[in-house]
């Protein structure tokens, strides 16, 4: 929640962006209308007696119902839904408590067949997906019921199907030392970093032009490798007072609403980052491909709902962040910014290379942010210390550090999905090949399939 995203999801443009860096406060989220009903398996409730496929479809429908019902108890939980409207209405009227939903989820797990380990068939991946997503649903329901104590490790494993490495803050010393050399001065390093970044802030009256150009480039590069639905589109809104920098609200029928949080300054590098992360080839592309390949063509209704606190978010956020480098490999992002975006923003690109290096080092410090979140969630530090450590080890401004604390308050261990998720996706896409076309093919395959962290190498 991801940014974020919680900064990033996308549009023709007068429409666009965030991260997540990323992906908040959903109580004010726009209502999401049900799009067209998925093909097979929606026309009528499947009969379990009809056989194996019908069994899977019946479980899938029950899973969707459980997700929607759990959303009654957590405004952030249902990130997107575009299945039958009557299912949504039925769930809204449910009086089931989280403990009841967890119990039903456990019964539903028993109806699923055994997963064939290392079997990469899409049918086996579907079984694994449903089992793993159900376990996450049960874990979240039990947390809402107060049946378990909050734990970073528990959230990472049960909600996100992975366990990022635990690191010491001392490991980030060399990175901080290099930044000290790059940005010498007497003031504390976080202050120097923010002062240096300030010269790359996009003026408010230039945002639309800069983001339009960035989104167009992200879309064009993605379309060269991935066939998108002909009707895909997005609408862009600018918002404030959110714990994320950007958010993609997928609406179904290949449509997205992307919201960009403008309460804090937006730097020039965020245009490409948010355009790719929220739109192409990030969240908008991922959701549109899943809908087209798995819901419309196969009738797998479980993909018509997206529970935020689930293993699917590791793939969603990880692929959205990795997609930035895939679309703009090597020096291409920097060159595009210098040649196109800097002039549009009225900025001087003289220090663009230095700025790019600073950002590269700061990105490595994002893993220190995981450790801040770990200590906070595990009760080892209080809120004031969280803000202090985010400034010290990730070099955020006081305002950004406070926003990041709000993100952890709202989304917990979700923070791992951006950096650790990106690494998992990168390892999957890049293993054994440096060929750009093959990497795009693997990336497209990932975005169109039921893969989760524990089935990435099947």
VOPAGU-2260 file (C-alpha; in pm, 1 decimal, decimal comma):
REM VOPAGU-2260
SITE   aa  ch    i         X         Y         Z
SITE  UNK   A    0       0,0       0,0       0,0
SITE  UNK   A    1     291,6    -173,0    -204,0
SITE  UNK   A    2     325,1     355,9    -280,1
SITE  UNK   A    3     403,5     261,4    -260,8
SITE  UNK   A    4     296,9     202,7    -374,6
SITE  UNK   A    5     199,6     301,4    -108,4
SITE  UNK   A    6     385,7     604,2    -531,0
SITE  UNK   A    7     188,4     469,4    -866,2
SITE  UNK   A    8    -142,1     305,6   -1145,0
SITE  UNK   A    9    -241,1     503,6   -1494,2
SITE  UNK   A   10    -409,1     666,5   -1793,3
SITE  UNK   A   11    -440,1     862,2   -2127,5
SITE  UNK   A   12    -304,4    1131,4   -1927,2
SITE  UNK   A   13    -448,0    1404,0   -1801,1
SITE  UNK   A   14    -441,5    1106,6   -1588,8
SITE  UNK   A   15    -157,5     944,0   -1372,6
SITE  UNK   A   16      55,4     839,1   -1086,5
SITE  UNK   A   17     213,8     753,5    -754,5
SITE  UNK   A   18     480,1     459,7    -566,6
SITE  UNK   A   19     433,8     298,1    -345,6
SITE  UNK   A   20     621,5     265,3    -331,0
SITE  UNK   A   21     439,8      91,9    -332,8
SITE  UNK   A   22      19,6     114,5    -233,3
SITE  UNK   A   23    -344,5     367,0     238,5
SITE  UNK   A   24    -624,8     517,4     378,7
SITE  UNK   A   25    -905,2     352,0     185,7
SITE  UNK   A   26   -1198,1     504,0     367,8
SITE  UNK   A   27   -1205,9     781,6     110,5
SITE  UNK   A   28   -1129,4     550,5    -179,6
SITE  UNK   A   29   -1342,2     590,8    -490,8
SITE  UNK   A   30   -1621,8     341,5    -534,8
SITE  UNK   A   31   -1525,6      68,4    -776,7
SITE  UNK   A   32   -1801,5     -32,0   -1012,3
SITE  UNK   A   33   -1833,8    -388,6   -1126,0
SITE  UNK   A   34   -1716,5    -423,1   -1483,8
SITE  UNK   A   35   -1830,9    -694,0   -1718,1
SITE  UNK   A   36   -1886,6   -1030,4   -1556,5
SITE  UNK   A   37   -1615,4   -1285,7   -1623,7
SITE  UNK   A   38   -1703,1   -1542,0   -1885,8
SITE  UNK   A   39   -1736,8   -1901,7   -1775,8
SITE  UNK   A   40   -1794,5   -1976,8   -1409,4
SITE  UNK   A   41   -1990,8   -1656,2   -1350,1
SITE  UNK   A   42   -2307,2   -1736,5   -1538,7
SITE  UNK   A   43   -2408,1   -1982,0   -1269,9
SITE  UNK   A   44   -2265,6   -2116,3    -948,7
SITE  UNK   A   45   -2071,0   -2431,7   -1031,2
SITE  UNK   A   46   -2194,2   -2761,7    -901,3
SITE  UNK   A   47   -1931,4   -2942,6    -694,0
SITE  UNK   A   48   -2070,1   -3276,4    -810,7
SITE  UNK   A   49   -1982,2   -3199,8   -1171,2
SITE  UNK   A   50   -1617,3   -3290,1   -1131,5
SITE  UNK   A   51   -1269,4   -3156,2   -1069,5
SITE  UNK   A   52   -1297,2   -2832,2   -1268,7
SITE  UNK   A   53   -1635,2   -2753,7   -1117,8
SITE  UNK   A   54   -1483,4   -2817,5    -774,2
SITE  UNK   A   55   -1215,1   -2558,4    -841,4
SITE  UNK   A   56   -1467,6   -2306,3    -968,9
SITE  UNK   A   57   -1685,1   -2359,1    -661,4
SITE  UNK   A   58   -1389,2   -2304,2    -431,3
SITE  UNK   A   59   -1288,2   -1999,0    -633,3
SITE  UNK   A   60   -1632,1   -1842,7    -592,9
SITE  UNK   A   61   -1631,0   -1912,7    -218,9
SITE  UNK   A   62   -1285,5   -1759,1    -193,7
SITE  UNK   A   63   -1409,1   -1439,9    -361,0
SITE  UNK   A   64   -1700,2   -1425,9    -118,7
SITE  UNK   A   65   -1467,3   -1463,3     179,8
SITE  UNK   A   66   -1240,2   -1183,9      54,7
SITE  UNK   A   67   -1536,4    -950,7       7,1
SITE  UNK   A   68   -1678,5   -1034,7     350,5
SITE  UNK   A   69   -1344,4    -976,8     521,4
SITE  UNK   A   70   -1339,3    -639,6     350,8
SITE  UNK   A   71   -1632,8    -544,4     573,0
SITE  UNK   A   72   -1387,5    -543,8     864,3
SITE  UNK   A   73   -1089,3    -372,9     695,0
SITE  UNK   A   74   -1137,8     -83,6     454,1
SITE  UNK   A   75    -793,4    -142,3     302,6
SITE  UNK   A   76    -832,6    -512,8     233,6
SITE  UNK   A   77   -1020,5    -528,4     -98,6
SITE  UNK   A   78    -797,5    -336,5    -334,8
SITE  UNK   A   79   -1000,8    -414,8    -645,9
SITE  UNK   A   80   -1315,1    -607,7    -738,8
SITE  UNK   A   81   -1484,3    -629,2   -1075,5
SITE  UNK   A   82   -1687,1    -948,8   -1050,6
SITE  UNK   A   83   -2066,4    -983,9   -1036,8
SITE  UNK   A   84   -2234,1    -698,5    -851,5
SITE  UNK   A   85   -2467,1    -936,3    -668,0
SITE  UNK   A   86   -2169,9   -1106,1    -501,3
SITE  UNK   A   87   -2053,9    -769,4    -371,1
SITE  UNK   A   88   -2401,1    -685,6    -243,1
SITE  UNK   A   89   -2438,4   -1025,3     -77,6
SITE  UNK   A   90   -2102,0    -985,9      96,9
SITE  UNK   A   91   -2190,2    -634,3     212,2
SITE  UNK   A   92   -2494,8    -769,2     393,8
SITE  UNK   A   93   -2301,0   -1049,7     564,5
SITE  UNK   A   94   -2276,3   -1038,1     943,0
SITE  UNK   A   95   -1989,8   -1288,6     954,7
SITE  UNK   A   96   -1714,1   -1193,6    1196,2
SITE  UNK   A   97   -1342,8   -1232,9    1119,4
SITE  UNK   A   98   -1324,3   -1546,3    1334,7
SITE  UNK   A   99   -1609,1   -1698,4    1131,7
SITE  UNK   A  100   -1442,8   -1605,6     803,7
SITE  UNK   A  101   -1116,3   -1765,6     918,9
SITE  UNK   A  102   -1299,6   -2086,3    1007,6
SITE  UNK   A  103   -1473,0   -2098,7     668,5
SITE  UNK   A  104   -1140,0   -2034,7     499,1
SITE  UNK   A  105    -988,4   -2335,9     673,7
SITE  UNK   A  106   -1276,4   -2554,0     558,7
SITE  UNK   A  107   -1234,6   -2425,5     204,9
SITE  UNK   A  108    -865,0   -2516,9     207,8
SITE  UNK   A  109    -959,4   -2879,4     269,3
SITE  UNK   A  110   -1157,3   -2889,3     -55,2
SITE  UNK   A  111    -855,5   -2810,1    -269,6
SITE  UNK   A  112    -647,5   -3091,0    -423,6
SITE  UNK   A  113    -282,4   -3141,2    -340,3
SITE  UNK   A  114     -35,3   -2911,4    -508,2
SITE  UNK   A  115     210,1   -3091,1    -735,4
SITE  UNK   A  116     541,6   -2937,3    -638,5
SITE  UNK   A  117     746,5   -2794,8    -923,4
SITE  UNK   A  118     461,8   -2860,3   -1169,3
SITE  UNK   A  119     449,9   -2541,4   -1372,9
SITE  UNK   A  120     121,0   -2619,5   -1546,3
SITE  UNK   A  121    -122,8   -2332,6   -1518,1
SITE  UNK   A  122    -382,9   -2559,9   -1356,7
SITE  UNK   A  123    -139,9   -2656,0   -1080,0
SITE  UNK   A  124     -37,4   -2293,0   -1036,6
SITE  UNK   A  125    -405,6   -2212,0    -992,4
SITE  UNK   A  126    -438,1   -2463,7    -708,1
SITE  UNK   A  127    -124,4   -2325,9    -542,6
SITE  UNK   A  128    -251,8   -1971,1    -585,0
SITE  UNK   A  129    -585,3   -2045,1    -418,4
SITE  UNK   A  130    -423,4   -2233,6    -130,8
SITE  UNK   A  131    -163,5   -1966,9     -65,1
SITE  UNK   A  132    -407,7   -1677,1     -95,0
SITE  UNK   A  133    -649,9   -1857,4     136,8
SITE  UNK   A  134    -379,6   -1904,8     399,7
SITE  UNK   A  135    -311,2   -1532,5     384,7
SITE  UNK   A  136    -683,0   -1455,6     416,3
SITE  UNK   A  137    -708,3   -1679,9     722,8
SITE  UNK   A  138    -403,0   -1515,0     879,8
SITE  UNK   A  139    -542,1   -1166,8     823,6
SITE  UNK   A  140    -885,0   -1266,1     954,4
SITE  UNK   A  141    -726,9   -1409,1    1268,4
SITE  UNK   A  142    -530,2   -1086,9    1316,5
SITE  UNK   A  143    -846,5    -880,6    1286,4
SITE  UNK   A  144   -1012,9   -1114,0    1535,8
SITE  UNK   A  145    -729,5   -1049,5    1781,9
SITE  UNK   A  146    -632,4   -1414,6    1784,4
SITE  UNK   A  147    -262,1   -1349,4    1718,3
SITE  UNK   A  148       1,4   -1098,2    1824,4
SITE  UNK   A  149     138,5    -871,2    1557,7
SITE  UNK   A  150     473,6    -982,3    1421,0
SITE  UNK   A  151     676,0    -863,6    1120,9
SITE  UNK   A  152     800,4   -1214,9    1047,5
SITE  UNK   A  153     450,9   -1361,5    1074,1
SITE  UNK   A  154     306,9   -1099,1     840,2
SITE  UNK   A  155     583,1   -1150,8     585,1
SITE  UNK   A  156     544,8   -1528,0     578,2
SITE  UNK   A  157     170,1   -1573,8     613,0
SITE  UNK   A  158      44,8   -1266,8     430,2
SITE  UNK   A  159     311,1   -1243,9     162,0
SITE  UNK   A  160     444,6   -1597,9     120,2
SITE  UNK   A  161     806,8   -1493,5     167,5
SITE  UNK   A  162    1068,1   -1403,5     425,4
SITE  UNK   A  163    1308,5   -1118,5     345,8
SITE  UNK   A  164    1654,4   -1137,0     499,0
SITE  UNK   A  165    1703,9    -970,6     835,2
SITE  UNK   A  166    1974,9    -705,0     821,8
SITE  UNK   A  167    2166,2    -488,4    1068,0
SITE  UNK   A  168    2174,5    -112,7    1029,1
SITE  UNK   A  169    2553,7    -134,2    1028,8
SITE  UNK   A  170    2536,9    -305,1     687,1
SITE  UNK   A  171    2421,9      22,2     534,3
SITE  UNK   A  172    2725,3     212,9     662,8
SITE  UNK   A  173    2925,4     194,4     335,6
SITE  UNK   A  174    2631,9     333,4     138,6
SITE  UNK   A  175    2591,9     622,1     381,1
SITE  UNK   A  176    2965,6     682,1     367,5
SITE  UNK   A  177    2960,7     713,0     -11,7
SITE  UNK   A  178    2676,2     959,2       9,7
SITE  UNK   A  179    2875,3    1159,6     264,3
SITE  UNK   A  180    3151,0    1193,0       3,0
SITE  UNK   A  181    2911,8    1278,8    -278,0
SITE  UNK   A  182    2737,5    1547,2     -73,9
SITE  UNK   A  183    2996,1    1696,1     164,9
SITE  UNK   A  184    2900,5    1957,1     422,2
SITE  UNK   A  185    2858,6    2037,9     788,3
SITE  UNK   A  186    2486,9    1969,7     823,3
SITE  UNK   A  187    2350,9    1620,1     892,3
SITE  UNK   A  188    2346,9    1398,3     585,3
SITE  UNK   A  189    1964,4    1377,2     560,2
SITE  UNK   A  190    1951,1    1758,5     549,0
SITE  UNK   A  191    2217,4    1772,5     277,0
SITE  UNK   A  192    2037,0    1507,9      74,2
SITE  UNK   A  193    1707,8    1695,2      88,4
SITE  UNK   A  194    1875,9    2023,4      -2,7
SITE  UNK   A  195    2041,8    1857,8    -303,3
SITE  UNK   A  196    1715,7    1694,5    -416,6
SITE  UNK   A  197    1527,8    2024,0    -388,8
SITE  UNK   A  198    1681,3    2154,0    -710,8
SITE  UNK   A  199    1514,7    1867,5    -898,9
SITE  UNK   A  200    1160,7    1942,8    -781,8
SITE  UNK   A  201     903,6    1970,0   -1061,0
SITE  UNK   A  202     710,9    2298,9   -1039,1
SITE  UNK   A  203     338,9    2247,3    -981,6
SITE  UNK   A  204     244,8    2411,7   -1311,0
SITE  UNK   A  205     478,3    2173,5   -1500,0
SITE  UNK   A  206     356,8    1847,7   -1345,3
SITE  UNK   A  207      96,7    1765,9   -1607,9
SITE  UNK   A  208     330,0    1814,7   -1903,1
SITE  UNK   A  209     610,0    1618,4   -1738,6
SITE  UNK   A  210     387,0    1329,2   -1638,9
SITE  UNK   A  211     210,6    1319,7   -1976,7
SITE  UNK   A  212     543,6    1279,3   -2152,1
SITE  UNK   A  213     667,5    1021,4   -1901,4
SITE  UNK   A  214     350,3     811,2   -1920,1
SITE  UNK   A  215     345,9     819,6   -2298,0
SITE  UNK   A  216     704,1     692,0   -2303,6
SITE  UNK   A  217     628,6     417,7   -2050,2
SITE  UNK   A  218     326,5     305,3   -2252,0
SITE  UNK   A  219     507,0     312,6   -2585,7
SITE  UNK   A  220     800,5     106,9   -2459,0
SITE  UNK   A  221     568,7    -145,4   -2297,3
SITE  UNK   A  222     351,2    -186,3   -2608,6
SITE  UNK   A  223     658,1    -283,3   -2808,0
SITE  UNK   A  224     678,1    -604,4   -2603,3
SITE  UNK   A  225     337,8    -667,8   -2445,9
SITE  UNK   A  226       2,8    -680,5   -2623,6
SITE  UNK   A  227    -237,5    -477,3   -2414,5
SITE  UNK   A  228    -618,1    -494,1   -2438,7
SITE  UNK   A  229    -737,8    -258,8   -2712,9
SITE  UNK   A  230    -964,7     -67,2   -2475,0
SITE  UNK   A  231    -715,6     -24,8   -2189,3
SITE  UNK   A  232    -709,4     319,4   -2034,9
SITE  UNK   A  233    -663,8     508,5   -1710,7
SITE  UNK   A  234    -778,6     830,2   -1546,4
SITE  UNK   A  235    -546,5    1044,8   -1336,2
SITE  UNK   A  236    -633,2    1235,2   -1020,6
SITE  UNK   A  237    -420,0    1444,4    -787,0
SITE  UNK   A  238    -493,9    1404,1    -415,9
SITE  UNK   A  239    -348,3    1494,5     -77,9
SITE  UNK   A  240    -341,3    1364,4     280,5
SITE  UNK   A  241    -258,2    1002,4     198,8
SITE  UNK   A  242       6,9     770,5     347,8
SITE  UNK   A  243     128,9     682,4      -3,6
SITE  UNK   A  244     274,0     881,3    -291,6
SITE  UNK   A  245      64,5     719,1    -561,1
SITE  UNK   A  246    -204,2     455,4    -600,7
SITE  UNK   A  247    -362,9     254,1    -879,3
SITE  UNK   A  248    -727,1     163,7    -825,7
SITE  UNK   A  249    -804,0     -98,7   -1088,4
SITE  UNK   A  250   -1164,7     -74,0   -1206,5
SITE  UNK   A  251   -1197,0    -380,3   -1431,1
SITE  UNK   A  252   -1249,8    -392,0   -1808,2
SITE  UNK   A  253    -886,1    -278,8   -1849,2
SITE  UNK   A  254    -954,8      57,6   -1680,5
SITE  UNK   A  255    -765,8     215,8   -1389,6
SITE  UNK   A  256    -796,8     520,1   -1169,0
SITE  UNK   A  257    -455,0     649,4   -1070,4
SITE  UNK   A  258    -416,0     893,1    -785,8
SITE  UNK   A  259    -102,0    1096,3    -721,9
SITE  UNK   A  260     -38,0    1243,0    -379,0
SITE  UNK   A  261      87,3    1599,7    -420,2
SITE  UNK   A  262     111,1    1701,2     -55,1
SITE  UNK   A  263     489,9    1656,0     -69,5
SITE  UNK   A  264     724,2    1782,6    -344,0
SITE  UNK   A  265     754,0    1562,4    -653,6
SITE  UNK   A  266    1102,3    1527,3    -798,6
SITE  UNK   A  267    1180,4    1480,9   -1166,3
SITE  UNK   A  268    1276,0    1113,8   -1130,1
SITE  UNK   A  269     930,4    1027,9    -995,1
SITE  UNK   A  270     765,5    1089,1   -1333,2
SITE  UNK   A  271     913,2     779,9   -1499,8
SITE  UNK   A  272     902,1     583,8   -1174,3
SITE  UNK   A  273     533,3     647,6   -1119,6
SITE  UNK   A  274     442,7     618,3   -1486,7
SITE  UNK   A  275     597,8     273,1   -1505,0
SITE  UNK   A  276     503,2     157,1   -1154,3
SITE  UNK   A  277     139,3     260,2   -1162,9
SITE  UNK   A  278      83,7     213,3   -1532,3
SITE  UNK   A  279     314,0      58,4   -1791,5
SITE  UNK   A  280     435,9    -207,9   -1741,7
SITE  UNK   A  281     331,9    -191,4   -1376,0
SITE  UNK   A  282      -0,3    -220,6   -1192,3
SITE  UNK   A  283    -231,8    -118,3   -1473,9
SITE  UNK   A  284     -65,9    -360,5   -1714,7
SITE  UNK   A  285     -52,6    -643,7   -1459,2
SITE  UNK   A  286    -419,5    -616,3   -1366,7
SITE  UNK   A  287    -533,3    -581,5   -1726,3
SITE  UNK   A  288    -338,1    -892,4   -1831,9
SITE  UNK   A  289    -465,7   -1100,3   -1539,1
SITE  UNK   A  290    -822,0    -998,3   -1616,6
SITE  UNK   A  291    -789,3   -1073,8   -1986,6
SITE  UNK   A  292    -598,0   -1402,5   -1960,5
SITE  UNK   A  293    -742,8   -1557,7   -1644,9
SITE  UNK   A  294   -1086,8   -1404,8   -1589,4
SITE  UNK   A  295   -1216,7   -1336,4   -1938,8
SITE  UNK   A  296   -1053,2   -1625,4   -2125,6
SITE  UNK   A  297   -1052,6   -1893,2   -1853,9
SITE  UNK   A  298   -1339,4   -1782,3   -1632,4
SITE  UNK   A  299   -1126,5   -1800,1   -1316,7
SITE  UNK   A  300   -1329,5   -1572,9   -1092,4
SITE  UNK   A  301   -1073,5   -1565,4    -811,5
SITE  UNK   A  302    -881,1   -1307,1   -1014,7
SITE  UNK   A  303   -1176,1   -1068,2   -1019,9
SITE  UNK   A  304   -1085,2    -970,3    -664,3
SITE  UNK   A  305    -753,0    -848,8    -530,2
SITE  UNK   A  306    -695,7    -868,8    -153,0
SITE  UNK   A  307    -419,6    -624,1     -71,8
SITE  UNK   A  308    -267,8    -814,9     219,5
SITE  UNK   A  309    -184,2   -1124,8      18,4
SITE  UNK   A  310     104,0   -1291,8    -169,2
SITE  UNK   A  311     -25,6   -1142,6    -493,1
SITE  UNK   A  312      97,2    -804,3    -370,7
SITE  UNK   A  313     457,9    -923,7    -372,4
SITE  UNK   A  314     428,8    -990,0    -744,3
SITE  UNK   A  315     224,9    -674,0    -806,2
SITE  UNK   A  316     462,8    -434,4    -632,0
SITE  UNK   A  317     779,1    -620,6    -724,0
SITE  UNK   A  318     692,2    -630,8   -1094,1
SITE  UNK   A  319     582,2    -266,3   -1090,1
SITE  UNK   A  320     918,6    -156,3    -950,7
SITE  UNK   A  321    1119,2    -391,9   -1170,2
SITE  UNK   A  322     922,8    -271,1   -1471,6
SITE  UNK   A  323    1090,1      69,3   -1442,3
SITE  UNK   A  324    1432,1     -78,1   -1517,7
SITE  UNK   A  325    1290,2    -312,8   -1779,1
SITE  UNK   A  326    1132,0     -27,0   -1973,4
SITE  UNK   A  327    1431,9     204,8   -1926,4
SITE  UNK   A  328    1741,5     -17,5   -1897,4
SITE  UNK   A  329    2089,4     111,4   -1824,0
SITE  UNK   A  330    2129,5     482,2   -1888,5
SITE  UNK   A  331    1809,0     514,5   -2092,5
SITE  UNK   A  332    1602,2     657,2   -1808,4
SITE  UNK   A  333    1860,1     923,2   -1731,0
SITE  UNK   A  334    1900,3    1015,3   -2097,6
SITE  UNK   A  335    1524,3    1044,5   -2149,0
SITE  UNK   A  336    1493,0    1262,0   -1842,0
SITE  UNK   A  337    1775,0    1491,3   -1956,4
SITE  UNK   A  338    1652,8    1521,2   -2314,5
SITE  UNK   A  339    1275,8    1537,6   -2257,6
SITE  UNK   A  340    1164,8    1578,3   -1896,9
SITE  UNK   A  341    1418,0    1828,8   -1764,4
SITE  UNK   A  342    1335,1    2082,2   -2038,2
SITE  UNK   A  343     960,3    2032,7   -1983,9
SITE  UNK   A  344    1007,7    2094,3   -1611,4
SITE  UNK   A  345    1232,6    2394,5   -1669,6
SITE  UNK   A  346    1514,2    2226,7   -1475,1
SITE  UNK   A  347    1888,4    2238,8   -1534,1
SITE  UNK   A  348    2026,1    1888,6   -1610,7
SITE  UNK   A  349    2384,9    1986,8   -1522,9
SITE  UNK   A  350    2387,9    1767,8   -1211,2
SITE  UNK   A  351    2159,4    1496,1   -1351,6
SITE  UNK   A  352    2427,6    1225,6   -1342,9
SITE  UNK   A  353    2518,1    1306,7    -984,3
SITE  UNK   A  354    2151,6    1308,6    -887,4
SITE  UNK   A  355    2104,6     971,8   -1054,0
SITE  UNK   A  356    2391,0     824,3    -850,9
SITE  UNK   A  357    2250,2     966,9    -527,8
SITE  UNK   A  358    1913,1     809,6    -605,4
SITE  UNK   A  359    2077,3     476,7    -684,5
SITE  UNK   A  360    2241,9     471,4    -342,0
SITE  UNK   A  361    1926,3     584,3    -163,2
SITE  UNK   A  362    1735,6     299,5    -330,2
SITE  UNK   A  363    1974,1      53,4    -165,8
SITE  UNK   A  364    1889,3     208,6     169,1
SITE  UNK   A  365    1525,0     111,4     125,3
SITE  UNK   A  366    1609,0    -223,5     284,0
SITE  UNK   A  367    1702,0     -33,4     599,3
SITE  UNK   A  368    1343,0      85,9     593,7
SITE  UNK   A  369    1232,7    -276,6     618,0
SITE  UNK   A  370    1429,4    -308,9     939,9
SITE  UNK   A  371    1276,5       8,1    1082,6
SITE  UNK   A  372     933,1    -136,5    1007,4
SITE  UNK   A  373    1034,7    -470,2    1157,7
SITE  UNK   A  374    1137,9    -313,6    1488,7
SITE  UNK   A  375     827,7     -94,7    1499,6
SITE  UNK   A  376     582,0    -376,5    1424,2
SITE  UNK   A  377     754,3    -602,6    1676,7
SITE  UNK   A  378     717,0    -334,8    1943,8
SITE  UNK   A  379    1087,9    -267,4    1987,9
SITE  UNK   A  380    1064,2     105,4    1907,3
SITE  UNK   A  381     793,6     370,8    1931,3
SITE  UNK   A  382     653,6     602,6    1666,8
SITE  UNK   A  383     895,9     889,3    1732,1
SITE  UNK   A  384    1190,9     654,0    1692,1
SITE  UNK   A  385    1045,4     525,4    1365,5
SITE  UNK   A  386    1047,0     874,4    1216,3
SITE  UNK   A  387    1400,7     933,0    1345,6
SITE  UNK   A  388    1535,1     609,0    1197,3
SITE  UNK   A  389    1366,9     662,7     860,9
SITE  UNK   A  390    1548,6     995,2     840,4
SITE  UNK   A  391    1882,1     855,6     958,7
SITE  UNK   A  392    1899,5     537,7     751,1
SITE  UNK   A  393    1681,5     607,8     446,6
SITE  UNK   A  394    1757,6     983,3     437,2
SITE  UNK   A  395    1394,4    1090,0     417,0
SITE  UNK   A  396    1282,3    1439,6     501,1
SITE  UNK   A  397    1098,7    1474,2     834,4
SITE  UNK   A  398     771,9    1507,9     640,2
SITE  UNK   A  399     838,4    1202,1     425,8
SITE  UNK   A  400     949,2    1000,6     728,6
SITE  UNK   A  401     625,0    1086,9     905,7
SITE  UNK   A  402     428,7     985,0     596,8
SITE  UNK   A  403     621,4     658,3     584,2
SITE  UNK   A  404     534,7     588,0     946,2
SITE  UNK   A  405     168,6     638,2     855,9
SITE  UNK   A  406     219,0     386,8     577,5
SITE  UNK   A  407     357,1     126,6     817,8
SITE  UNK   A  408      73,3     200,1    1059,2
SITE  UNK   A  409    -175,3     128,4     781,2
SITE  UNK   A  410      -0,4    -152,6     591,7
SITE  UNK   A  411     252,4    -313,8     823,2
SITE  UNK   A  412     502,4    -549,1     659,3
SITE  UNK   A  413     365,9    -455,7     316,2
SITE  UNK   A  414     681,5    -243,3     282,2
SITE  UNK   A  415     880,5    -553,7     183,2
SITE  UNK   A  416     686,0    -592,0    -138,7
SITE  UNK   A  417     856,0    -296,7    -305,6
SITE  UNK   A  418    1223,8    -382,2    -262,1
SITE  UNK   A  419    1227,8    -751,3    -171,1
SITE  UNK   A  420     946,5    -815,5    -419,7
SITE  UNK   A  421    1147,2    -638,8    -688,8
SITE  UNK   A  422    1445,9    -861,9    -619,5
SITE  UNK   A  423    1234,6   -1176,7    -642,6
SITE  UNK   A  424    1090,0   -1064,6    -974,9
SITE  UNK   A  425    1431,3    -961,7   -1106,8
SITE  UNK   A  426    1577,4   -1302,0   -1018,2
SITE  UNK   A  427    1289,4   -1475,2   -1199,2
SITE  UNK   A  428    1313,1   -1259,4   -1511,9
SITE  UNK   A  429    1690,1   -1235,6   -1543,1
SITE  UNK   A  430    1806,0   -1585,6   -1449,6
SITE  UNK   A  431    2042,3   -1716,9   -1715,1
SITE  UNK   A  432    1976,5   -1446,2   -1973,2
SITE  UNK   A  433    2082,9   -1094,7   -2060,0
SITE  UNK   A  434    1870,0   -1078,2   -2372,7
SITE  UNK   A  435    1620,0    -788,4   -2338,8
SITE  UNK   A  436    1355,4    -958,3   -2551,9
SITE  UNK   A  437    1368,1   -1279,1   -2349,4
SITE  UNK   A  438    1342,2   -1078,5   -2028,7
SITE  UNK   A  439    1032,1    -904,7   -2161,0
SITE  UNK   A  440     884,1   -1244,0   -2253,8
SITE  UNK   A  441     942,1   -1379,2   -1903,2
SITE  UNK   A  442     803,8   -1062,4   -1751,6
SITE  UNK   A  443     489,9   -1082,4   -1965,3
SITE  UNK   A  444     449,0   -1447,7   -1872,3
SITE  UNK   A  445     470,5   -1359,0   -1504,9
SITE  UNK   A  446     209,8   -1085,3   -1537,7
SITE  UNK   A  447     -30,7   -1322,1   -1713,4
SITE  UNK   A  448      -1,6   -1618,7   -1478,1
SITE  UNK   A  449    -102,8   -1724,7   -1123,6
SITE  UNK   A  450     253,8   -1722,5    -993,0
SITE  UNK   A  451     327,5   -1621,9    -635,2
SITE  UNK   A  452     660,1   -1593,7    -449,1
SITE  UNK   A  453     681,5   -1964,2    -359,0
SITE  UNK   A  454     595,5   -2076,1    -714,4
SITE  UNK   A  455     816,5   -1836,7    -909,6
SITE  UNK   A  456    1061,1   -2108,2   -1008,6
SITE  UNK   A  457     807,8   -2374,7   -1104,1
